[in-house]
Amino acid sequence: MTRQISFFDGKEDFKIRKPIRLIEFFAGYGSQSKALEELSKWGLKFQHWKICEWAVKSIQAYKDMHFENDNTDYSKDLSKEFIVNRLFKWGISANYNEPMTKEQIIRLGEKEQRKIYNNIKATHNLVNIQQVDGWKLDIVDTDKYDYFLTYSFPCQDLSKAGLGKGMEKGSGTRSGLLWEVERVLDELNEMGKDKLPKVLLMENVPDVIGTTAIKDFAKWLAKLESLGYKCYWNILNAKNLGIPQNRERCFMVSILGDYFYSFPRTIPLTYKLVDVLEKNVDEKYYLSQKAIAGKINSKVKVSSFDGCLPQEDGCCRTLCARDYKDPKCVVEPIACELRCDEGIRTFEDNVMGTLRTIDACGQKHIIEPNMKEKFCDDLIEQGKVQENDVIRHSYTSSRIDSFHIENKENHDCCATLTTRADCLGIVVKDLTTKNKRLASMVEDNKIDINKVQAIDMYNQLVHDEMHTIKTNIDKGNMTAVTQNLRIRKLTPKECFRLMGIKDEDFEKVAKNQSNASLYHLAGDSIVVAVLVAIFGQMLDNFDFNEYIEEFYKEIGE
């Protein structure tokens, strides 16, 4: 469900005329701040005013991305006991789900305790939304500044991946934290209309206006309108705003006063998934044969396949915060050199797939693959995958049939990143051969690694089928080239690029995070380009296409 503006919505189009003081509830690493920072190039002025974020890893990421140069020791005159008690009172969380106990905080050690305290102070963090009072937002001088408040409240109880507990007021669910925002706004309203933020921005999964939650959304909408806000909502997909990720999210812009707002128009997806991939990926991101076989043959049930087969729009599925547990992977076609020996020729190490061979007497042989190899061969031979297709590497044998039917991802666009973003992989080309002449022939496009071909290395000829080997010269120089699948995870940097984060900012965050944390942070965030487009509608001279062009110039090696 979307809402379109009408001629009766507001007296004038809202435009930013004052410097912005930004308040971010459920801040994460600060996608909203990053979007406004990008818009500063078009004359927008803003300040980091307050944030509300309780997760220790997200607090660290926010500090590193936005306050990298703040090395002030805010805790130097404070005792260890005071810091422990303050962190406990603030309600910091180590797992994104619940506050830490005092015993857990004590076990962190003094060095870590002081680091967390300093990060909170540096980022102007109010920490736990349940501990925030309206007056703490310090909204003053509204004649000089416009205050923007963003709230991307937890989606776990709304999304299809959750248990559908909903966001009903008083339910105690994580998604029900929305009503803490209501409490804060009520407190501000009691202090005076001039204490309310000028603009509110909500972001959540599309299910926030779905069948289960629509009644509660309507109550929220009515509440905002009673406070004097005009509200406009729409479902936007990152793939329609320059980023090759199939990530739908519901956004609502609420403006205090008699204004109207129109959401940004979609643009063609000029840049594809291949444009965000790293050119040189460490071997550690590739799954071993044993790891892949273990996942395929596992009896443990996992979520249904998230995407391997092409879909019409060419995007990657949504990255998720839980992707660190089952990484998103890539399937890699490999051009392999297969030398003729006496009898059956074999693959080099770590190569998968059915090998159709021929011996010195011209007799054909087939080396039977295991189930994993059959599955990969089927994807290739039936044309179900191609270079840059995104797949999910964590799956079971019982789900293969449904995998073929249900997944329709296109190789130009990534699946939706979740907090388990590292369960996605990508199909990439890789020539695995030590033969320089073969490599040269592949590079010169003399062979097609999308099908099995035979190459006469001596005469530099290519054959569609292996012919009978007649002489020792033939035997020594005849090579079979076949395409295979190799699977690797999407790297953390690739995931951050798919969230609209430039490499420079990724490096800032990565220095104090594990890969698992980076995957979680990416999947739990908001695509910056979408936020840029939303806020950019409030500027007179903003050019979104120019922003997208600049983004792609600044990523990559």
C-alpha positions in Angstrom: 0.0 0.0 0.0 1.4 3.4 -0.9 0.0 6.9 -0.5 0.2 9.4 -3.3 -0.2 13.2 -2.6 -3.2 15.0 -3.9 -3.9 18.7 -4.5 -5.4 18.9 -1.1 -2.3 17.9 0.8 -0.6 21.0 2.3 -0.3 24.6 1.1 3.2 24.3 -0.1 6.0 21.9 -1.0 8.4 21.5 2.0 11.9 22.8 1.4 14.9 22.9 3.8 15.6 26.6 4.5 17.5 26.3 7.8 20.4 24.3 9.1 19.4 20.8 10.3 20.0 19.4 13.8 19.7 15.6 13.3 18.3 13.2 16.0 18.6 9.5 15.1 16.6 7.0 17.1 17.8 3.4 16.6 20.8 4.9 14.9 22.9 1.9 13.8 26.0 3.3 12.2 24.2 6.4 11.1 23.0 6.0 7.5 20.8 9.1 8.0 23.7 11.2 9.0 25.7 9.9 6.1 22.9 10.8 3.7 22.8 14.4 5.0 26.6 14.5 4.8 26.3 13.7 1.1 23.8 16.4 0.6 26.1 19.0 2.2 27.7 19.1 -1.3 24.4 20.7 -2.5 24.4 23.3 0.2 22.6 21.5 3.0 23.9 22.3 6.5 23.4 19.9 9.4 24.8 19.0 12.8 24.9 15.6 14.6 22.6 16.5 17.5 21.6 13.4 19.4 21.4 9.7 18.7 19.8 6.8 20.5 21.6 3.5 20.0 22.1 0.8 22.7 24.1 -1.9 20.8 27.8 -1.7 21.7 29.0 -2.7 18.2 26.8 -0.2 16.5 27.9 2.6 18.9 31.5 1.8 18.0 30.7 1.8 14.2 28.9 5.2 14.5 31.8 6.7 16.4 34.3 5.5 13.9 32.3 6.6 10.8 31.2 10.0 12.1 33.5 11.0 14.9 36.8 9.4 13.9 38.9 12.2 15.2 37.3 12.6 18.6 39.9 10.9 20.8 38.8 12.7 24.0 39.0 10.6 27.2 35.7 11.6 28.7 36.2 9.0 31.5 39.6 10.1 32.7 38.3 11.6 36.0 35.7 8.9 36.6 36.1 5.8 38.8 35.7 2.3 37.4 32.6 1.8 39.6 31.0 4.9 38.4 31.4 3.9 34.7 30.0 0.4 35.4 27.0 1.8 37.1 26.4 4.4 34.4 26.7 1.9 31.6 24.3 -0.3 33.4 21.8 2.5 34.0 22.0 3.5 30.3 21.1 0.0 29.3 23.8 -0.9 26.8 23.3 -4.1 24.8 25.8 -6.7 23.5 23.4 -8.7 21.4 20.9 -6.1 20.1 18.1 -7.9 22.0 18.4 -7.1 25.6 20.4 -4.9 28.0 23.6 -6.2 29.6 23.5 -7.2 33.3 25.9 -5.4 35.6 27.9 -8.7 35.9 28.3 -8.8 32.1 29.5 -5.2 32.0 32.0 -5.9 34.8 33.4 -8.9 32.8 34.2 -6.5 29.9 37.1 -5.2 31.8 38.0 -1.6 32.6 39.6 -0.8 29.3 36.6 -1.8 27.3 34.2 -0.1 29.8 36.0 3.2 29.3 36.1 2.8 25.6 32.3 2.3 25.4 31.7 5.2 27.8 33.9 7.5 25.6 32.1 6.3 22.4 28.7 7.2 23.9 29.8 10.6 25.0 31.5 11.3 21.6 28.4 10.5 19.7 25.9 12.4 21.9 24.2 9.1 22.6 21.1 8.8 24.8 21.6 5.0 24.5 18.3 3.1 25.4 15.1 4.5 23.9 13.2 3.4 27.0 15.4 5.6 29.1 15.0 8.7 27.0 13.0 11.7 28.2 11.8 14.4 25.8 13.8 17.2 27.5 17.0 15.3 26.8 16.7 16.0 23.1 17.5 19.6 23.9 15.4 21.1 21.1 16.1 24.9 21.3 16.4 27.8 18.9 13.8 26.4 16.5 13.7 29.8 14.8 17.3 29.1 13.6 17.3 25.4 13.2 15.0 22.6 11.8 15.1 19.5 13.9 14.8 16.2 12.0 14.1 13.0 14.0 14.6 9.6 12.3 13.3 6.4 13.8 14.0 3.0 12.2 12.5 0.9 15.0 13.2 -2.9 15.1 11.5 -5.0 12.4 12.0 -8.5 13.8 8.4 -8.8 14.9 7.1 -7.4 11.6 9.2 -9.1 8.9 8.3 -12.4 7.3 11.5 -13.9 8.8 10.2 -13.2 12.3 7.3 -14.8 14.2 4.8 -12.1 13.4 4.3 -10.9 16.9 3.5 -7.4 15.6 4.0 -3.9 17.1 0.8 -3.5 19.1 1.1 -0.9 21.9 1.8 -2.6 25.2 2.8 -5.9 23.5 6.4 -5.8 24.8 7.7 -6.8 21.4 10.9 -5.3 19.9 8.8 -3.7 17.1 6.6 -2.3 19.8 9.4 0.1 20.7 7.7 2.4 18.2 5.4 3.5 21.0 8.5 4.8 22.9 8.8 7.3 20.1 5.2 8.3 20.8 6.0 8.8 24.5 8.9 11.1 23.7 6.9 13.1 21.2 4.1 13.5 23.8 6.6 14.8 26.3 7.9 17.3 23.8 4.4 18.4 22.9 3.6 19.1 26.6 6.7 21.4 26.7 5.3 23.4 23.7 4.7 23.0 20.0 8.0 24.6 19.3 9.7 21.6 20.9 8.5 19.1 18.4 10.9 18.1 15.5 10.0 19.7 12.2 10.4 16.5 10.2 10.1 12.8 11.2 11.4 10.0 9.0 10.3 6.4 9.6 11.9 3.4 8.0 10.9 -0.3 8.3 10.0 -3.4 6.3 7.0 -3.3 4.1 5.1 -5.4 6.6 4.7 -2.3 8.7 1.7 -1.6 6.5 0.9 -5.2 5.9 -2.2 -7.1 7.0 -1.0 -7.9 10.5 0.3 -4.4 11.4 -1.9 -2.1 9.4 -4.3 -1.4 12.4 -1.4 -0.3 14.6 0.1 1.7 11.7 -3.2 3.5 11.4 -3.2 4.3 15.1 0.4 5.7 14.8 -0.6 7.8 11.8 -3.6 9.2 13.7 -1.3 10.1 16.6 1.1 12.0 14.4 -1.7 13.9 12.7 -3.1 14.8 16.1 0.3 16.4 16.9 0.0 18.5 13.7 2.1 16.4 11.2 1.2 15.8 7.6 2.3 12.3 6.8 3.3 10.7 3.5 4.4 7.1 3.1 5.7 4.9 0.3 7.5 1.6 -0.4 10.8 2.3 -2.1 13.2 -0.3 -3.5 17.0 0.4 -3.6 17.3 -1.1 -7.1 15.0 1.7 -8.3 17.3 4.3 -6.8 20.7 3.4 -8.2 21.8 0.5 -5.9 21.8 -3.1 -7.3 20.1 -4.6 -4.2 16.5 -5.8 -4.3 15.7 -4.2 -0.9 12.1 -2.9 -0.4 11.5 -0.7 2.7 8.6 1.4 3.8 9.4 5.1 4.4 7.1 7.7 6.0 7.9 11.4 5.9 6.0 13.5 8.5 6.2 17.3 8.4 5.0 19.6 11.1 2.7 22.2 9.5 0.6 22.5 6.4 3.2 21.1 3.8 3.1 18.5 1.2 5.9 16.1 0.1 6.5 13.9 -2.9 8.7 10.9 -2.9 11.6 10.6 -5.4 11.0 9.1 -8.8 12.6 5.9 -9.7 15.5 5.7 -12.2 16.8 2.9 -14.4 19.4 0.6 -12.8 22.4 1.8 -14.8 25.0 0.2 -12.5 24.8 -3.6 -11.9 26.0 -6.0 -9.2 29.3 -6.5 -11.0 30.0 -2.8 -10.4 30.2 -3.2 -6.6 32.3 -6.4 -6.6 35.9 -6.4 -5.5 38.3 -7.4 -8.2 40.7 -9.3 -5.8 39.1 -11.4 -3.1 41.0 -13.2 -0.4 40.9 -17.0 -0.6 39.4 -17.1 2.9 36.0 -16.0 1.5 35.8 -19.1 -0.7 34.1 -22.2 0.8 36.1 -25.4 1.0 34.7 -28.5 -0.6 34.2 -30.0 2.9 32.3 -26.9 4.1 30.0 -26.8 1.0 29.3 -30.6 1.2 28.5 -30.3 4.9 26.0 -27.6 4.3 24.3 -29.4 1.4 24.1 -32.7 3.1 23.2 -31.3 6.5 20.0 -32.5 8.1 19.6 -29.3 10.0 16.7 -27.3 8.5 17.6 -23.8 7.4 15.6 -21.0 5.8 14.4 -21.5 2.3 16.7 -20.5 -0.6 17.2 -16.7 -0.9 18.3 -16.6 -4.5 20.3 -18.1 -7.2 18.3 -18.1 -10.4 18.0 -15.0 -12.5 15.1 -12.6 -12.1 14.0 -9.9 -14.5 15.3 -6.9 -12.6 18.8 -8.1 -12.1 19.3 -7.3 -8.4 20.7 -9.0 -5.3 18.3 -10.0 -2.6 18.0 -7.9 0.6 21.0 -8.1 2.9 20.0 -9.2 6.4 21.6 -8.5 9.8 21.7 -12.3 10.5 23.7 -13.1 7.4 26.9 -13.5 9.4 25.6 -16.9 10.4 25.0 -18.3 6.9 27.0 -16.0 4.6 25.6 -15.0 1.2 27.9 -16.5 -1.4 28.9 -16.4 -5.0 29.1 -19.2 -7.5 32.2 -19.0 -9.5 32.6 -20.4 -13.0 36.1 -21.7 -13.4 38.0 -22.5 -16.7 40.0 -25.5 -15.7 43.0 -27.1 -17.4 42.7 -30.8 -17.8 45.8 -32.6 -19.1 45.6 -35.9 -20.9 47.2 -38.7 -19.0 47.0 -42.5 -19.5 43.3 -43.3 -19.2 40.9 -40.9 -17.4 41.9 -37.3 -16.8 40.9 -35.7 -13.6 40.2 -32.2 -12.2 42.8 -30.2 -10.3 42.2 -29.7 -6.6 39.0 -27.9 -5.3 37.3 -28.2 -8.7 33.7 -29.4 -8.9 31.5 -30.9 -11.6 30.8 -33.7 -14.0 33.9 -34.4 -16.2 33.3 -35.9 -19.6 36.7 -37.4 -20.6 38.3 -39.4 -23.3 41.2 -41.7 -23.0 44.2 -42.3 -25.3 42.1 -44.9 -27.2 39.3 -42.5 -27.9 37.0 -44.2 -25.3 34.6 -41.8 -23.5 34.4 -41.8 -19.7 32.3 -40.0 -17.1 33.5 -39.3 -13.6 30.3 -39.3 -11.5 30.0 -36.2 -9.2 28.5 -36.1 -5.7 25.2 -34.5 -5.1 26.8 -31.0 -4.8 28.5 -31.4 -8.1 25.3 -32.6 -9.8 23.5 -29.6 -8.4 26.1 -27.1 -9.6 26.3 -28.8 -13.0 22.5 -28.6 -13.4 22.6 -24.9 -12.7 25.2 -24.3 -15.4 24.2 -26.8 -18.1 20.5 -25.7 -18.0 21.5 -22.0 -18.1 20.1 -21.3 -14.7 23.0 -19.2 -13.5 25.5 -16.9 -15.2 28.3 -14.7 -14.1 27.4 -12.4 -11.2 24.3 -14.4 -10.2 23.7 -14.3 -6.4 23.0 -17.6 -4.6 22.6 -18.7 -1.0 25.2 -21.2 0.0 23.5 -22.5 3.1 20.9 -25.0 1.9 19.9 -28.6 2.4 19.3 -31.4 -0.1 15.6 -31.6 0.8 15.2 -28.0 -0.5 16.9 -28.2 -3.9 13.7 -28.7 -5.8 12.0 -25.7 -4.3 15.2 -23.8 -4.8 14.8 -24.2 -8.6 11.2 -23.1 -8.5 11.0 -20.3 -6.0 14.2 -18.2 -6.6 14.3 -15.9 -9.6 17.2 -13.5 -8.8 18.9 -11.7 -11.7 22.7 -11.5 -11.9 22.7 -7.7 -12.2 21.1 -7.1 -8.8 21.8 -8.4 -5.3 19.3 -10.1 -3.1 18.1 -8.2 0.0 20.8 -8.0 2.6 19.8 -9.2 6.0 21.8 -9.4 9.3 23.1 -12.7 7.9 24.5 -11.1 4.8 27.4 -13.5 4.7 25.2 -16.4 3.6 25.0 -14.9 0.1 27.5 -15.8 -2.6 28.1 -14.7 -6.2 29.0 -16.5 -9.4 32.4 -15.2 -10.6 34.8 -16.1 -13.4 38.1 -17.4 -12.5 40.7 -19.1 -14.7 42.4 -21.8 -12.7 45.4 -22.9 -14.8 49.1 -22.7 -14.7 49.3 -22.9 -18.5 50.1 -19.4 -19.8 49.2 -20.4 -23.4 45.8 -21.6 -22.2 45.3 -18.4 -20.1 46.2 -16.3 -23.1 43.7 -18.1 -25.3 40.9 -17.6 -22.8 41.9 -13.9 -22.4 41.8 -13.5 -26.2 38.2 -15.0 -26.2 39.2 -17.9 -28.3 37.3 -20.3 -26.1 33.9 -20.1 -24.4 34.1 -21.2 -20.8 30.3 -21.4 -20.7 30.6 -24.8 -22.4 33.0 -27.7 -22.6 35.6 -27.3 -25.4 38.8 -29.0 -26.4 41.9 -27.0 -27.2 44.8 -28.2 -29.3 47.5 -26.2 -27.6 50.1 -27.3 -30.2 48.1 -26.0 -33.2 46.2 -23.3 -31.2 42.9 -24.7 -32.3 39.5 -24.9 -30.5 37.1 -27.9 -30.9 33.6 -28.2 -29.6 34.2 -31.9 -28.8 37.2 -33.8 -27.8 38.5 -35.7 -30.8 40.5 -39.0 -30.8 44.0 -38.6 -29.6 46.3 -40.1 -32.2 49.9 -39.2 -31.3 52.0 -38.4 -28.3 52.1 -34.8 -29.6 48.3 -34.7 -29.5 48.3 -36.3 -26.1 50.7 -33.8 -24.6 49.0 -30.7 -26.0 45.3 -31.5 -25.9 43.5 -29.7 -23.1 39.8 -29.8 -22.1 38.3 -26.6 -20.8 35.1 -26.8 -18.8 33.1 -24.3 -16.7 32.5 -25.1 -13.1 31.0 -23.4 -10.1 33.0 -22.1 -7.3 31.3 -20.5 -4.3 32.5 -17.6 -2.2 30.9 -15.2 0.2 30.1 -11.7 -0.5 32.8 -9.7 1.3 31.9 -7.2 4.0 33.1 -4.4 1.7 30.8 -5.5 -1.0 27.9 -5.6 1.4 28.6 -2.1 2.6 28.8 -0.9 -1.0 25.4 -2.5 -1.6 24.2 -0.3 1.3 25.5 2.8 -0.4 28.6 3.2 1.8 31.8 4.3 0.1 35.0 2.4 0.7 36.6 5.2 2.7 33.8 5.0 5.3 33.8 1.2 5.3 37.5 1.2 6.2 36.7 3.5 9.1 34.1 1.1 10.5 36.0 -2.1 9.7 39.1 -1.3 11.8 37.2 -2.1 15.1 34.8 -4.8 13.9 34.9 -8.5 13.1 33.7 -9.7 9.8 30.6 -11.2 11.5 29.8 -7.8 13.0 30.3 -6.0 9.6 27.8 -8.4 7.9 25.3 -7.7 10.7 25.8 -4.0 10.6 25.3 -3.9 6.8 22.1 -5.9 6.8 20.6 -4.0 9.7 21.0 -0.6 8.1 19.4 1.6 5.5 20.6 2.1 1.9 22.2 5.6 2.0 21.3 6.4 -1.6 17.6 5.9 -0.8 17.9 8.3 2.1 19.8 10.8 -0.1 16.9 10.7 -2.6 14.3 11.2 0.1 16.0 14.1 1.7 17.1 15.5 -1.6 13.5 16.1 -2.5 13.6 18.8 0.1 16.3 20.8 -1.7 15.9 23.1 -4.7 19.0 22.2 -6.7 19.7 18.6 -5.9 20.7 16.2 -8.8 20.3 12.6 -7.8 21.9 11.2 -11.0 25.0 13.3 -10.3 25.2 11.8 -6.7 24.9 8.2 -8.1 27.7 8.8 -10.7 29.9 10.2 -8.0 29.3 7.2 -5.7 30.4 4.7 -8.2 33.5 6.7 -9.1 34.5 6.5 -5.4 34.2 2.8 -4.9 36.4 0.0 -6.2 40.1 -0.5 -6.5 
